[in-house]
């Protein structure tokens, strides 16, 4: 696989994660899910789970196990969110490292090709998931992210890496 492909999600979803069709994931033979937390499920600067996330998570869990895997090192934050959603979690994951994703997949007892990695960032979530051969889904942030300029810089860099120009 050309290295640029590692930054391309299998599915680019043009909306927040709560709009993502669980039935479509089922049609792709996804039987286990790793979910990013900050800006994917919950805005990074708030602790309150947005309306709709709890219901969507209940649908998602009909596919199989759902693990939260976050780069955030704050156990208090990620642990609290995971408890409210009743999911196993790993924090300080260091994505795009594969190590903690492998740990989650071992916990699910599923091979990568039957699992999905869903997140809002290419350089962490998508890169990590593609390195393992998971079904990768890029979603829009669930609310306007606090670090919009950093995100713009990341988009600019990824566009140069993928297309050779900052479109
Ligand atoms: Mg995120």
Boltz pocket constraint, residues with backbone or C-beta under 6 A from the ligand:
constraints:
  - pocket:
      binder: B
      contacts: [[A, 36], [A, 37], [A, 38], [A, 39], [A, 40], [A, 119], [A, 120], [A, 121]]
      max_distance: 6.0
